[in-house]
Every structure is written in structure tokens, then in C-alpha cells.
Amino acid sequence: MTDAPIESWLARVRGRVQGVGFREACVWEAESLGLTGWVRNRADGSVEALLQGRPEQVARMREWLGHGPPMAAVLELALSQAPDDVQRFVRFERRRSE
């Protein structure tokens, strides 16, 4: 186990990302990497996620978000570091659409 700091990133994924199992696959992938945070659909057709974990975990999830599950067609992935005071999560969850 490493003492690496925990990073928090916000991700917005655009393309064919709703109705293709993106959120469920995202939860599975995040849990397999040991990340915490959440994922949800947005009213504009995008998917938004908060990723929390060690830098190497977050990097692998960011790579996965660039293509998503097999039925998805990711056209754009926007990433930004979350504010330092963002809530810390203990698991990765699927949130209600917003």
C-alpha cells in the first residue's frame, strides 16, 4: 500500500453515453480500480463523474472514460481537478440523473 495522496477529479463525458450501460460499467470499473466517488447522467445527454483515488488509479479510470463500455461512443472527455474541500466518499456510487 502506498501513502500517495488522494486526488479528486470531475469528468464530463459527451457522445453516445446514455442508454448504453455507461454508468453501470463506470461503477464496475471504478470499483475494480479501488476508486470512490460517483457517476450520473446529465439532462444535456452527457455523463458526469467524480473520481477519487491515488494518482495511478485515477489515471487508469480517466483512460477508461475516454472510450467507456463497448456500446458507447465517446466524443469528448473534459476533466478538471475538483476543489480541495470536495466531500470524500467511501465507495463509488451511481447517482440519480440531474
Backbone as ProteinMPNN parsed JSONL, in Angstrom:
{"seq_chain_A": "MTDAPIESWLARVRGRVQGVGFREACVWEAESLGLTGWVRNRADGSVEALLQGRPEQVARMREWLGHGPPMAAVLELALSQAPDDVQRFVRFERRRSE", "coords_chain_A": {"N_chain_A": [[0.849, -1.186, 0.0], [0.484, 2.224, -0.74], [1.452, 5.54, 0.321], [0.498, 7.554, -1.188], [-1.007, 10.645, -2.132], [-4.555, 11.348, -2.14], [-6.399, 12.035, -4.985], [-8.898, 14.153, -6.443], [-11.094, 14.309, -9.091], [-13.196, 15.85, -11.505], [-15.223, 14.682, -14.092], [-16.556, 14.997, -17.367], [-18.372, 13.426, -19.764], [-19.065, 13.217, -23.146], [-21.116, 12.33, -25.967], [-22.301, 9.286, -27.399], [-23.436, 8.242, -24.724], [-25.441, 7.779, -22.952], [-27.974, 5.443, -22.149], [-26.6, 3.215, -22.906], [-25.485, 1.633, -21.002], [-23.447, 2.929, -19.681], [-23.116, 4.162, -17.104], [-23.415, 1.976, -15.301], [-21.281, 0.34, -16.13], [-19.25, 2.095, -15.567], [-19.354, 2.278, -12.76], [-18.647, -0.378, -12.131], [-16.029, -0.497, -13.233], [-14.72, 1.548, -11.783], [-14.943, 0.552, -9.152], [-13.432, -1.775, -9.45], [-10.932, -0.685, -9.726], [-10.553, 0.43, -7.282], [-11.486, 2.972, -6.696], [-13.274, 5.802, -5.312], [-16.295, 7.791, -5.221], [-18.654, 9.087, -7.577], [-21.135, 8.646, -10.236], [-23.258, 10.012, -12.751], [-26.068, 10.629, -14.953], [-26.561, 13.483, -17.048], [-28.873, 16.121, -17.811], [-28.322, 17.196, -20.304], [-27.519, 15.124, -21.883], [-25.015, 14.168, -21.405], [-22.57, 12.385, -19.377], [-21.575, 12.598, -16.041], [-18.936, 12.46, -13.67], [-17.395, 11.991, -10.481], [-14.232, 11.379, -9.474], [-12.235, 9.732, -7.134], [-9.173, 8.926, -5.728], [-5.919, 7.29, -5.606], [-3.22, 8.709, -7.527], [-2.413, 6.946, -9.688], [-4.606, 5.227, -9.885], [-6.67, 6.974, -10.567], [-5.677, 7.887, -13.01], [-5.871, 5.566, -14.604], [-8.65, 5.242, -14.638], [-9.438, 7.581, -15.901], [-8.402, 7.079, -18.419], [-10.035, 4.898, -19.157], [-12.54, 6.187, -19.231], [-12.288, 7.596, -21.566], [-13.106, 5.954, -23.599], [-15.091, 4.229, -22.648], [-17.773, 1.76, -22.132], [-18.418, -1.037, -24.446], [-20.701, -0.359, -26.157], [-20.791, 2.378, -26.126], [-19.991, 5.626, -27.516], [-17.645, 7.701, -27.194], [-17.191, 11.077, -27.576], [-16.112, 13.322, -26.475], [-14.111, 14.11, -23.677], [-13.971, 15.818, -20.818], [-11.965, 17.048, -18.273], [-11.387, 18.117, -14.923], [-9.681, 19.269, -12.044], [-11.08, 18.62, -8.901], [-12.385, 20.836, -6.355], [-10.428, 21.465, -3.376], [-11.927, 21.156, -1.053], [-13.878, 19.289, -1.572], [-16.367, 16.819, -0.874], [-15.425, 13.744, 0.675], [-15.667, 10.396, -0.386], [-16.691, 7.024, 0.467], [-17.175, 4.892, -1.101], [-17.879, 3.948, -4.536], [-20.512, 5.265, -6.294], [-23.654, 5.073, -8.061], [-25.454, 7.776, -9.046], [-28.604, 9.601, -8.98], [-30.029, 10.866, -11.996], [-29.374, 14.163, -13.222]], "CA_chain_A": [[0.0, 0.0, 0.0], [1.261, 3.447, -0.848], [0.947, 6.706, 1.045], [0.245, 8.582, -2.194], [-2.182, 11.463, -1.828], [-5.802, 11.077, -2.846], [-6.806, 13.09, -5.902], [-10.319, 14.218, -6.793], [-11.283, 14.872, -10.426], [-14.523, 15.862, -12.112], [-15.172, 14.298, -15.503], [-17.784, 15.113, -18.141], [-18.214, 12.611, -20.965], [-20.103, 13.511, -24.14], [-21.179, 11.423, -27.096], [-23.375, 8.304, -27.15], [-23.04, 7.755, -23.404], [-26.633, 7.447, -22.171], [-28.736, 4.351, -22.753], [-25.674, 2.179, -23.386], [-24.882, 0.977, -19.84], [-22.22, 3.643, -19.31], [-22.994, 4.343, -15.65], [-23.176, 0.687, -14.646], [-19.912, -0.061, -16.447], [-18.379, 3.026, -14.847], [-19.315, 1.824, -11.357], [-17.87, -1.62, -12.085], [-14.626, -0.175, -13.495], [-14.207, 2.319, -10.647], [-14.79, -0.361, -8.012], [-12.317, -2.688, -9.712], [-9.703, 0.091, -9.543], [-10.477, 0.896, -5.897], [-11.841, 4.387, -6.614], [-14.518, 6.228, -4.691], [-16.906, 8.923, -5.91], [-19.994, 8.849, -8.115], [-21.397, 8.876, -11.655], [-24.67, 10.306, -13.007], [-26.456, 11.209, -16.232], [-26.952, 14.885, -17.019], [-30.0, 16.411, -18.694], [-27.849, 17.549, -21.641], [-27.115, 13.908, -22.583], [-23.664, 13.77, -21.01], [-22.393, 11.668, -18.114], [-20.657, 13.312, -15.159], [-18.405, 11.594, -12.62], [-16.381, 12.465, -9.546], [-13.28, 10.286, -9.243], [-11.339, 9.946, -6.003], [-8.257, 7.818, -5.522], [-4.498, 7.575, -5.805], [-2.984, 9.19, -8.899], [-2.392, 5.884, -10.707], [-5.978, 4.729, -10.031], [-7.41, 7.999, -11.3], [-5.172, 7.887, -14.389], [-6.448, 4.41, -15.31], [-10.075, 5.496, -14.843], [-9.526, 8.623, -16.919], [-8.175, 6.388, -19.689], [-11.245, 4.13, -19.457], [-13.61, 7.118, -19.588], [-12.058, 8.045, -22.934], [-13.799, 5.073, -24.549], [-16.275, 3.677, -21.995], [-18.143, 0.382, -22.469], [-18.449, -1.319, -25.892], [-21.78, 0.295, -26.911], [-20.646, 3.834, -26.06], [-19.156, 6.328, -28.497], [-17.199, 8.908, -26.513], [-16.724, 12.112, -28.489], [-15.373, 14.33, -25.711], [-13.893, 13.878, -22.255], [-13.463, 17.025, -20.169], [-11.524, 16.749, -16.902], [-10.889, 19.229, -14.121], [-9.452, 18.876, -10.671], [-12.152, 19.047, -8.0], [-11.903, 21.709, -5.278], [-9.824, 20.774, -2.228], [-12.907, 20.901, 0.002], [-14.923, 18.381, -2.043], [-16.694, 15.725, 0.045], [-14.751, 12.462, 0.435], [-16.599, 9.272, -0.445], [-16.128, 5.753, 0.939], [-17.421, 3.912, -2.157], [-18.249, 4.567, -5.811], [-21.958, 5.047, -6.401], [-24.447, 5.598, -9.177], [-26.382, 8.791, -8.535], [-29.756, 9.925, -9.812], [-29.775, 11.81, -13.092], [-29.574, 15.567, -12.856]], "C_chain_A": [[0.885, 1.237, 0.0], [0.625, 4.568, -0.042], [0.68, 7.859, 0.081], [-1.0, 9.371, -1.82], [-3.39, 11.034, -2.654], [-6.135, 12.285, -3.707], [-8.306, 13.012, -6.127], [-10.45, 14.959, -8.113], [-12.745, 14.817, -10.82], [-14.366, 15.553, -13.588], [-16.542, 14.509, -16.123], [-17.535, 14.406, -19.464], [-19.391, 12.893, -21.893], [-19.979, 12.554, -25.321], [-22.386, 10.525, -26.922], [-23.018, 7.61, -25.843], [-24.23, 7.503, -22.478], [-27.404, 6.368, -22.912], [-27.876, 3.223, -23.284], [-24.976, 1.459, -22.227], [-23.628, 1.665, -19.328], [-22.06, 3.75, -17.796], [-22.705, 3.032, -14.93], [-21.75, 0.215, -14.888], [-18.912, 0.824, -15.712], [-18.247, 2.627, -13.375], [-18.443, 0.581, -11.239], [-16.379, -1.325, -12.25], [-14.005, 0.562, -12.314], [-13.985, 1.424, -9.429], [-13.614, -1.304, -8.222], [-10.97, -1.992, -9.535], [-9.527, 0.599, -8.11], [-10.779, 2.378, -5.728], [-13.106, 4.596, -5.798], [-15.041, 7.425, -5.486], [-18.285, 8.563, -6.411], [-20.027, 9.092, -9.614], [-22.895, 9.134, -11.809], [-24.855, 10.807, -14.434], [-26.81, 12.671, -16.011], [-28.056, 15.114, -18.05], [-29.566, 16.737, -20.119], [-27.357, 16.338, -22.439], [-25.716, 13.423, -22.241], [-23.716, 12.916, -19.743], [-21.329, 12.426, -17.327], [-20.193, 12.36, -14.065], [-17.432, 12.362, -11.748], [-15.517, 11.261, -9.21], [-12.379, 10.64, -8.089], [-10.471, 8.709, -5.81], [-6.815, 8.257, -5.663], [-4.269, 7.962, -7.261], [-3.012, 8.091, -9.956], [-3.779, 5.278, -10.923], [-6.801, 5.693, -10.884], [-6.969, 8.016, -12.763], [-5.767, 6.737, -15.194], [-7.938, 4.622, -15.59], [-10.271, 6.578, -15.894], [-9.315, 8.014, -18.314], [-9.421, 5.617, -20.106], [-12.383, 5.05, -19.9], [-13.475, 7.624, -21.022], [-12.71, 7.172, -23.989], [-15.053, 4.455, -23.944], [-16.552, 2.238, -22.392], [-18.311, 0.206, -23.98], [-19.514, -0.568, -26.689], [-21.677, 1.817, -26.923], [-19.807, 4.349, -27.223], [-18.777, 7.663, -27.87], [-16.63, 9.876, -27.547], [-15.861, 13.142, -27.776], [-15.283, 13.906, -24.255], [-13.255, 15.138, -21.689], [-13.155, 16.695, -18.719], [-11.063, 18.025, -16.212], [-10.687, 18.729, -12.695], [-10.562, 19.437, -9.799], [-11.562, 19.967, -6.93], [-11.369, 20.894, -4.1], [-10.845, 20.395, -1.158], [-14.048, 19.984, -0.439], [-15.117, 17.243, -1.034], [-15.914, 14.476, -0.33], [-15.77, 11.344, 0.517], [-15.902, 7.993, 0.004], [-16.361, 4.63, -0.062], [-17.736, 4.678, -3.431], [-19.706, 4.242, -6.051], [-22.549, 5.648, -7.683], [-25.455, 6.552, -8.573], [-27.529, 8.989, -9.507], [-29.354, 10.935, -10.872], [-30.074, 13.222, -12.634], [-29.627, 16.418, -14.09]], "O_chain_A": [[1.917, 1.274, 0.671], [-0.573, 4.552, 0.241], [0.641, 9.017, 0.496], [-1.942, 8.817, -1.254], [-3.256, 10.437, -3.723], [-6.152, 13.418, -3.225], [-8.91, 11.945, -6.016], [-9.984, 16.091, -8.25], [-13.449, 13.856, -10.507], [-13.485, 16.094, -14.255], [-17.566, 14.237, -15.496], [-16.604, 14.744, -20.195], [-20.552, 12.821, -21.49], [-18.902, 12.043, -25.629], [-23.395, 10.948, -26.358], [-22.392, 6.549, -25.833], [-24.047, 7.063, -21.343], [-27.48, 6.373, -24.141], [-28.357, 2.368, -24.027], [-23.989, 0.755, -22.44], [-22.83, 1.053, -18.618], [-20.988, 3.461, -17.263], [-21.847, 2.982, -14.049], [-21.083, -0.256, -13.967], [-17.855, 0.359, -15.286], [-17.149, 2.64, -12.819], [-17.597, 0.495, -10.349], [-15.557, -1.843, -11.494], [-12.895, 0.24, -11.89], [-12.96, 1.528, -8.755], [-12.879, -1.602, -7.28], [-9.973, -2.645, -9.225], [-8.475, 1.137, -7.765], [-10.379, 2.982, -4.733], [-13.906, 3.677, -5.621], [-14.329, 7.997, -6.311], [-19.013, 7.819, -5.753], [-19.098, 9.657, -10.193], [-23.707, 8.551, -11.091], [-23.929, 11.339, -15.046], [-27.291, 13.057, -14.946], [-28.156, 14.388, -19.039], [-30.353, 16.575, -21.052], [-26.839, 16.495, -23.545], [-25.279, 12.382, -22.734], [-24.769, 12.751, -19.127], [-20.312, 12.843, -17.88], [-20.976, 11.541, -13.584], [-16.736, 13.265, -12.212], [-16.012, 10.247, -8.719], [-11.812, 11.732, -8.056], [-10.973, 7.587, -5.739], [-6.523, 9.443, -5.819], [-5.048, 7.578, -8.133], [-3.586, 8.293, -11.026], [-4.096, 4.857, -12.036], [-7.525, 5.285, -11.792], [-7.804, 8.147, -13.658], [-6.13, 6.924, -16.355], [-8.435, 4.233, -16.647], [-11.196, 6.487, -16.702], [-9.984, 8.402, -19.271], [-9.825, 5.668, -21.268], [-13.111, 4.727, -20.839], [-14.466, 8.038, -21.623], [-12.856, 7.586, -25.139], [-16.002, 4.18, -24.678], [-15.674, 1.562, -22.927], [-18.343, 1.193, -24.716], [-19.24, -0.17, -27.821], [-22.409, 2.476, -27.661], [-19.026, 3.614, -27.827], [-19.509, 8.644, -28.001], [-15.71, 9.54, -28.293], [-14.988, 13.762, -28.384], [-16.248, 13.409, -23.675], [-12.127, 15.482, -22.043], [-13.991, 16.126, -18.016], [-10.438, 18.894, -16.821], [-11.43, 17.876, -12.209], [-10.942, 20.599, -9.942], [-10.37, 19.887, -6.633], [-11.81, 19.77, -3.863], [-10.649, 19.419, -0.434], [-15.073, 19.905, 0.237], [-14.159, 16.769, -0.423], [-15.754, 14.174, -1.513], [-16.637, 11.347, 1.391], [-14.678, 7.886, -0.067], [-15.816, 3.538, 0.094], [-17.847, 5.904, -3.418], [-20.099, 3.076, -6.017], [-22.012, 6.583, -8.278], [-26.224, 6.176, -7.688], [-27.458, 8.613, -10.676], [-28.456, 11.751, -10.667], [-30.92, 13.446, -11.768], [-29.79, 17.635, -13.994]]}, "name": "protein", "num_of_chains": 1, "seq": "MTDAPIESWLARVRGRVQGVGFREACVWEAESLGLTGWVRNRADGSVEALLQGRPEQVARMREWLGHGPPMAAVLELALSQAPDDVQRFVRFERRRSE"}
